[in-house]
Amino acid sequence: MTSDINTKPAAPLLDRADTRVRHDAGISGAIRGFLDRVRSGDLGSLPVVVGLAIIWTVFQSLNPVFLSSNNLVNLLFDSSTVGVIALGIVCILMVGEIDLSVGSVSGFASAMVGVLWVNAGWPVGVAILAALAVGAIFGLLYAALFNRLGMPSFVSTLAGLLAVLGLQLYVLGSSGSINLPYGSAVVNLGQTLVMPHAVAYALAAIAGIAVLVSGLRTAARRRAAGLTPQSMAGLVARALILTVVLEIVIFYLNGDRGVPWMFGLFVGLVVAMDYALTRTKWGRSMTAVGGNREAARRSGINVRFIYMSAFALCSTLAALGGVMSAARLASASQQAGTGDVNLNAIAAAVIGGTSLFGGRGNAYSALLGIIVIQSIASGLTLLDLSSSLRYMITGGVLAVAVIVDSLARRSRVSHGRA
């Protein structure tokens, strides 16, 4: 009898304690988990978000026009072209390699579209597909040189940079440039087309729903594996905050022209690439090959195929970026793809958080990185300052990003040893 009296209150007490533990794991536990990840070197997108906030604050204080809806819409238009190229750079950096020819490939793709569409009279869709196919062929060639001959990607793509630039000059001929039909669907996409307001608001809501559904699936998998899932309150709060922030941003942009369709295309590619890198066997293999090639090979991964797909994707996206650039400028010229296009694409991927050492990065690195670079360019243009400052500031930001990446990598190694 005494034993029964003493043990009956135990279950309610344990229930209350378990509730407190779950509550702690859902709120303060999430904060502690974030701080632990930061201390271990897993900074994620934190440095670039903080840097972007600083850049915007500085330029807005110097020129109130910077964060106007009109200027932000122009910034989104301009970010899309190089951003797509940077997305390809993320793929190649994930496997620990580099492609120095993306600028030349983008310029040659724009030249092909101009020559085939305007001069040869091909349907515009066929001309674009041909340009993308040629871009993929360049990537497959780099992969063959790397896989079969062991040629370093730095050397092969540097040679490709020069060769493809020569092809671009040859294709354009003495005229040097080709004007695309003004008012065509392609040019309108690059210069004027924006989403209807209702569509933009709906897409923002879908993004929040997608985060919630993905989180629920992840929680279900963790429960099935006997692991502690993220709290439902935290998951709903995360999805709700994302939706509210996106809706506010879209409301602000709709005060001017709205969200460009070309930027929507870029974001769509980022989302698709993020899914491929994080949710598929191919994406996990990319991370494994970039982290340790020999270990990946011994685990049964087709390392040659992974390298081939990375090179091909990088060049194909470079070609797509060139087509989008031609649409933005309404022309294909000898200057397309030259200048700082190549360096900005690589810098955007690295600044956004993709590691130069391979094995770590995500598709959103291209999105965040190109917004940082384009924000610097836009802010300096509004201040009517020399482009030399843009190069110096961008170089400084890139150096800081690499330093942060190196320190974070060292912290992860030391934390793992501990």
Buried (B, 14 or more C-beta within 10 A) or exposed (E): EEEEEEEEEEEEEEEEEEEEEBEEBBBEBBEEEEEEEBEBBBBBBBBBEEBBEEBBEEBBEBBEBBBBBEBBBBBBBBBBBBBBBBBBBBBBBBBBBBBBBBBBBBBBBBBBBBBBBBEEEBEBEEBBEBBBEBBBBBBBBBBBBBBEEEBEBEEBBBBBBEBBBEBBBEBBEEEEBBBBEEEBEBBBBBBEBBBEBEBBBEBBEEBBEBBBEBBBEEBEEEEEEEEEBBBBEBBBBBBEEBBEEBBEBBBBBBEBBBBBBBBBBBBEBBBEBBBBBEEEEBBBBBBBBBBBBEEBBEEEBEBBBBBBBBBBBBBBBBBBBBBBBBBBBBBBBBBBBBEBBBBBBBBBBBBBBBBBBBBBBBBBBBBBBBBBBBBBBBBBBBBEEEEEEBEEBBEEBBEEBBEBBEEBBEBBEEEEEE
